[in-house]
Amino acid sequence: MASDLATLAPSPVSLPGTLSREPFTESQWTTLMAIMDTTIQSIRKESSADGGISSLAIPDSDYDATIKELKEAMPCQPDTASLEEYFDEKVSDNPQFQVLLKRTFVDSLPEKSRKGLAVVLSTLNHYKPGSPFKYDFIQFADGLEPEIIETDVVIVGSGCGGAVCAKNLAEAGNRVFVVEKAYHFEPTQLPMSEQVALANMFEAGGAMASDDGSISVVAGSTWGGGGTINWSASLQTQGFVRKEWAQDRGLQFFETAEFQSCLDRVCHRMGVSSEKVRHNHRNEILLEGSRKLGYHGKAVPQNSGGDEHYCGHCTLGCSSGQKQGPVISWLPDAARAGAKFVEGFQVDRVLFDESNSTKAIGVQGTWASRNNKGGIDGPTSERTVRQVIVKAKKVILSAGTLWSPIILKNSGLKNWQIGRNLYLHPVNLLASVFQEDIRPWEGGILTTVCSTFENLDGKGHGTKLEAVSMVPSMFMLFVNWTSGLEYKKVALKYRRMNGYISIARDRDTGIVYPDPDSGRPRIRYTPSAFDRAHCLEGVIALAKIAYVTGATEIHPCIQGVKPFIRDSDTPPFSTSDDPDLGVTDPRFKAWIKDLQQNGNKPPIGTFTSAHQMGTCRMSAEEKDGVVDSKGRVWGTEGLYVSDASIFPSASGVNPMITNMAISDWISRNIAKELRGGGASVESRL
């Protein structure tokens, strides 16, 4: 009988062709399946439910009653097991349906509609708030006299340096008190709009600049410091920099296996890896252009815990919680080990023992509460403002390259080196316009680097080529202005635009000093001719990368240089039998020559910086710096600095990992001192 039925059945027919490509990325498809699974859920008894959102759990009695009702209503009654299997099924369990759905998206849906849905799916995936750690910040009552707190260690600053110190010292069994002048924002509040983020999460509202206006400076001022608003790039200190610091500066630690252990330890805690990196158009272009020109391009490891983290908005705060910066990793670890936190606490000065003027015993500053709505807007008259003194056995300044020297100066220290030796990694920018729709604000910000030009002088000074954040108000600020009309025309091409930076490891330095009126940090720094030349070399290389990858327009962010516009009758890639001249095209070569002759000397050269280092320099001898090889401030007891301000010179890479590794070393040594020099308790990873 079965064979007869098989004979009568139609012969099988295969689906036409094959699935030529995937309609969506893996994360977009996962989001779509999640939506469909929660729309038509798996139905289970409460007693067997797994608690997932794709399953609807109903009381066992209701479930059994439904099964019974259906069996009685159906003329060909199915057995209970078949109905239970039917109820349990969901879309993501059906591979045949998924294949059909994918073919529909690829073969039948208009490409514009598919792309539109892809954007929606990416948005839903990106804006899913992470599971926030519930911080319990210390509050103070109103009062005329200073509130006094006693602890073992007070850490000023919650950024990359301070957070690592907090974790290590708390896990070593010490009472740790972290104070931060800025405030914490939950993942559900992130990413902020550009306007709100600049005001709430950046130093001076993102509007800092050197005294002569030659370079703008972007620095974090929020809970977690720069680690909250950086771009996830996690590069270890390079060998030529370690050699300089060890051999030329006399700091042997940087060539030891112990320093490498510190680097590896901090990377391990944050799940640093390049394995799951998915490049957006901007970063793919940097890699492909480097390949075509024989440059060395590579993926940049990310501190995203091994996740893909395809996010273009992290400079405005990370909503997913995937970026394992201080707020997600180090500070929660410290809290679980008993560390206490205060936000809104501006430290004015370090306190010293009256009987021993070199011994630090704490800090004093001003605390401002949130308002009665939990915000930080409105006048301070609507908030509690109080003087607070924190007494401690050890004081660690991790307030950053701009603020740590200011606090030291305010505390009466007279070391001539305090505030000097400021390195900024000066940057020139370039924009390139392509034919295709790029949507540059999407995807990982900085996932590639070209290092071919990093050692132009043979002494470790040069430039790297990297992608830049494409938040419109932050990038368009640097695009050349010739007229209002031309500027608006360029802005209309933004969704087809990529942005890049030539970022120099600067040799020449500047100074941070307190403003005589406000007391806030001021910067005296002008990119030198030596460092400018390296930046310009990188801009030329970026222009060549843009040209060989098909850019239709190339815009160096240097006044006086007209953009290179590819001829409309000249396709980006040769389609004839004639050789493709590439960057040897006479018209392009002539434009490059004009760019070189124009130069980038301020004010026509527009420079910016997101890395600040060196103002409390580590040194082998007191006359050459501010702290010794273990972070202790020269000429003091119990006072340390642990942030990027102690770098002996510019790191040459994004400073987060170097900062954390040095802070790991400093804090572990402090833990030993607090135990009287005994073996250190290993902090947990």
Buried (B, 14 or more C-beta within 10 A) or exposed (E): EEEEEEEEEEEEEEEEEEEEEEBBBEBBBBBBBBBBBBEEBBBBBEEEBEEBEBBBBBEEEEBEEBBEEBBEEEEEEBEEEEBBEEBBEBBBEEEEEBEEBBBEBBEEBEEEEBBEBBEBBBEBBBBBBBEBBEBEBBEBEEEEEBBEBEBBBBBBBBBBBBBBBBBBBBBBBBBBBBBBBBBBBBBEBBBBEBEBBBBBBBBBEBEBBBEEEBBBBBBBBBBBBBBBBBBBBBBBBBEBBBBBBBEEBEBEBBBEEBBBEBBBBBBEBBBBBEEBBBBBBBBBBBBBBBBBBEBEBEBBBBBBBBBBBBBBBBBBBBBBBBBBBBBBBBBBBBBEBEBBBBBBBBBBBBBBEEEEEEBBBBBBBBBBBBBEEEEBEEEEEEBBEBBBBBBBBBBBBBBBBBBBBBBBBBBEBEBEBBBBBBBBBBBBBBBBBBEEEBBBBBBBBBBBBBBBBBBBEEEBBBBBBBBBBBBBEBBBEBBBEEEEEEEEEBEEBBBBBBBBBBBBBBBBBBBBBBEEEEEEBBBBBBBBEBBBBBBBBBBBBBBBBBBBBBBBBBBBBBBBBEBBEBEEEEEBEEEEEEEEEBBEBEEBEEBBEEBBEBBBBBEEBBBBBBBBBBBBBBBBEBEBBBBBBBBBBBEBBBBBBBBBBBBBBBBBBBBBBBBBBBBBBBBBBBBBBBBEEEEBBEBEE
